[in-house]
Amino acid sequence: MTARDKARPLRRLVVLRHAKSAWPAGVTDHQRPLAPRGRRDAPAAGRALAEADCLPDLALCSTAVRARRTWELASAQWGTPPPVRHDPRLYAAGVPDLLGVAHEVPTEVHTLLLVGHNPGLEELVLSLAEDGLGDTLDRVRSKFPTSAIAVLDWHGGGWDTLTPGRALLTAMLVPRGKKK
């Protein structure tokens, strides 16, 4: 990272994999709901984001039911949730599509939350992370489970300058809700 890069504003990309989904018979993949564990874990993810000071200025969420419900339950843990855009391009997206969506984000957004699916989210995190704090990269490489959160920080101009190898993976969390 050059001195010029360090002088640019800090940007934060927060990646949230949807919570555990159910597999009901006769339901299309896009329409799958959250499983009971997912309904417990999604609010825990929202609390974890608040505790880690990772609340977004904008959220971009897949249109799949399980991702939308994850967003609803997570963001309900915050006083005032940020604006959310449900984007069909995030469903089953790979790294190029995910980056393309991120590149469209307005420059006034400093913290962006992506709510979506694997394997695309895991691949995005590994692609963007030049390095990671502690064992964060190894943990993502090992498994990026449902409700996992990855936090990537980088100094950049607009979101359109976010490219592979540009970010630092500063956190990897896997919040779990308590069984009742």
C-alpha positions as CSV (number, residue, x, y, z in Angstrom):
1,M,0.0,0.0,0.0
2,T,1.4,3.4,-1.0
3,A,1.3,6.6,1.1
4,R,-1.3,7.9,-1.4
5,D,-3.5,4.9,-0.7
6,K,-3.3,5.5,3.0
7,A,-4.4,9.1,2.6
8,R,-7.7,7.9,0.9
9,P,-10.8,7.3,3.1
10,L,-11.1,4.0,4.8
11,R,-13.8,1.8,3.2
12,R,-15.3,-1.3,4.8
13,L,-17.0,-4.2,3.0
14,V,-18.9,-6.5,5.4
15,V,-20.0,-9.8,3.9
16,L,-22.8,-11.8,5.5
17,R,-23.7,-15.3,4.3
18,H,-27.4,-16.0,4.8
19,A,-28.4,-17.9,7.9
20,K,-29.1,-21.6,7.9
21,S,-31.9,-22.4,5.4
22,A,-34.5,-25.2,5.3
23,W,-35.0,-27.6,2.4
24,P,-38.8,-28.1,2.2
25,A,-40.0,-30.4,-0.5
26,G,-41.4,-28.7,-3.6
27,V,-39.9,-25.3,-2.9
28,T,-37.5,-23.8,-5.4
29,D,-34.0,-22.9,-4.2
30,H,-34.8,-19.2,-4.5
31,Q,-37.9,-19.6,-2.3
32,R,-36.2,-21.6,0.5
33,P,-37.0,-20.2,4.0
34,L,-34.7,-20.1,7.0
35,A,-34.5,-23.2,9.2
36,P,-35.1,-22.8,13.0
37,R,-31.4,-22.5,13.6
38,G,-31.3,-19.8,10.9
39,R,-34.0,-17.9,12.6
40,R,-31.9,-18.0,15.8
41,D,-28.6,-17.1,14.1
42,A,-29.7,-14.2,12.0
43,P,-30.5,-11.9,15.0
44,A,-27.2,-13.0,16.6
45,A,-25.4,-11.9,13.4
46,G,-27.1,-8.5,13.7
47,R,-26.0,-8.1,17.3
48,A,-22.5,-9.2,16.4
49,L,-22.3,-6.5,13.6
50,A,-23.4,-3.9,16.1
51,E,-21.0,-5.0,18.8
52,A,-18.1,-5.0,16.3
53,D,-19.0,-1.5,15.1
54,C,-19.7,-2.8,11.6
55,L,-23.1,-1.3,10.9
56,P,-23.4,-0.4,7.2
57,D,-24.3,2.8,5.5
58,L,-26.0,0.7,2.8
59,A,-26.9,-3.0,2.5
60,L,-27.2,-5.0,-0.7
61,C,-29.1,-8.2,-0.3
62,S,-29.9,-11.1,-2.6
63,T,-33.5,-11.5,-3.5
64,A,-33.6,-15.1,-2.3
65,V,-36.1,-15.6,0.6
66,R,-33.4,-16.9,3.0
67,A,-31.1,-13.9,2.4
68,R,-34.0,-11.4,2.7
69,R,-35.1,-13.0,6.0
70,T,-31.5,-13.0,7.3
71,W,-31.3,-9.2,6.5
72,E,-34.7,-8.6,8.2
73,L,-33.8,-10.4,11.4
74,A,-30.2,-9.1,11.6
75,S,-31.1,-5.4,10.9
76,A,-34.0,-5.6,13.4
77,Q,-31.3,-5.6,16.1
78,W,-30.3,-2.1,15.3
79,G,-32.0,1.2,16.2
80,T,-32.3,2.5,12.7
81,P,-31.4,0.1,9.9
82,P,-29.7,1.6,6.8
83,P,-31.2,1.6,3.4
84,V,-31.3,-1.9,1.7
85,R,-31.4,-2.7,-2.0
86,H,-32.5,-6.2,-3.0
87,D,-30.5,-7.1,-6.1
88,P,-31.3,-10.2,-8.1
89,R,-27.7,-10.2,-9.4
90,L,-26.5,-11.3,-5.9
91,Y,-28.3,-14.6,-6.1
92,A,-25.9,-17.4,-7.1
93,A,-23.3,-14.7,-8.0
94,G,-19.6,-15.3,-8.5
95,V,-16.8,-12.9,-7.8
96,P,-17.1,-10.9,-11.1
97,D,-20.8,-10.2,-10.5
98,L,-20.3,-9.4,-6.8
99,L,-17.6,-6.9,-7.6
100,G,-19.7,-5.5,-10.4
101,V,-22.5,-4.8,-8.0
102,A,-20.1,-3.3,-5.4
103,H,-18.5,-1.1,-8.1
104,E,-21.9,0.7,-8.5
105,V,-22.1,1.8,-4.9
106,P,-22.0,5.6,-4.4
107,T,-18.8,7.0,-3.0
108,E,-20.5,8.5,0.0
109,V,-21.0,4.9,1.3
110,H,-18.1,4.0,3.6
111,T,-19.4,0.7,5.0
112,L,-21.2,-1.6,2.7
113,L,-22.9,-4.9,3.7
114,L,-23.5,-7.7,1.2
115,V,-25.9,-10.4,2.2
116,G,-25.7,-13.4,-0.1
117,H,-24.6,-16.9,-0.8
118,N,-21.7,-19.3,-1.0
119,P,-19.6,-20.2,-2.8
120,G,-19.5,-16.7,-4.2
121,L,-19.1,-14.8,-0.9
122,E,-16.3,-17.0,0.3
123,E,-14.5,-16.6,-3.0
124,L,-15.0,-12.9,-2.9
125,V,-13.5,-12.6,0.5
126,L,-10.5,-14.7,-0.5
127,S,-10.1,-12.8,-3.7
128,L,-10.2,-9.3,-2.1
129,A,-8.0,-10.1,1.0
130,E,-4.4,-9.3,0.4
131,D,-3.8,-10.3,4.0
132,G,-5.7,-11.0,7.2
133,L,-5.4,-10.3,10.9
134,G,-4.5,-13.3,13.0
135,D,-6.0,-16.5,11.6
136,T,-8.9,-14.9,9.7
137,L,-7.8,-16.0,6.2
138,D,-7.2,-19.5,7.4
139,R,-10.6,-19.6,9.0
140,V,-12.3,-18.4,5.8
141,R,-10.3,-20.9,3.7
142,S,-11.4,-23.7,6.1
143,K,-15.1,-22.9,6.1
144,F,-17.4,-19.9,5.6
145,P,-20.5,-21.3,7.2
146,T,-24.1,-19.9,7.3
147,S,-24.3,-16.6,9.2
148,A,-20.6,-16.1,8.8
149,I,-19.4,-12.4,8.7
150,A,-16.2,-11.3,7.0
151,V,-15.0,-7.7,7.5
152,L,-12.6,-6.3,4.8
153,D,-11.0,-2.8,5.2
154,W,-9.3,-0.9,2.4
155,H,-8.3,2.6,1.5
156,G,-9.8,3.7,-1.7
157,G,-11.4,6.3,-3.7
158,G,-14.8,5.1,-5.0
159,W,-16.1,1.5,-4.7
160,D,-15.2,1.1,-8.4
161,T,-11.6,0.9,-7.4
162,L,-12.1,-2.2,-5.2
163,T,-10.1,-5.0,-6.9
164,P,-8.7,-8.4,-5.9
165,G,-5.8,-8.3,-3.4
166,R,-6.7,-4.7,-2.3
167,A,-8.3,-5.3,1.2
168,L,-7.3,-6.5,4.6
169,L,-9.5,-9.1,6.3
170,T,-9.9,-7.6,9.7
171,A,-12.5,-10.0,11.2
172,M,-14.2,-13.3,10.6
173,L,-17.2,-14.0,12.9
174,V,-19.6,-16.9,13.1
175,P,-22.4,-15.7,15.5
176,R,-24.8,-18.3,16.8
177,G,-28.1,-17.8,18.5
178,K,-29.0,-19.7,21.7
179,K,-31.5,-22.6,21.6
180,K,-34.5,-21.9,23.7
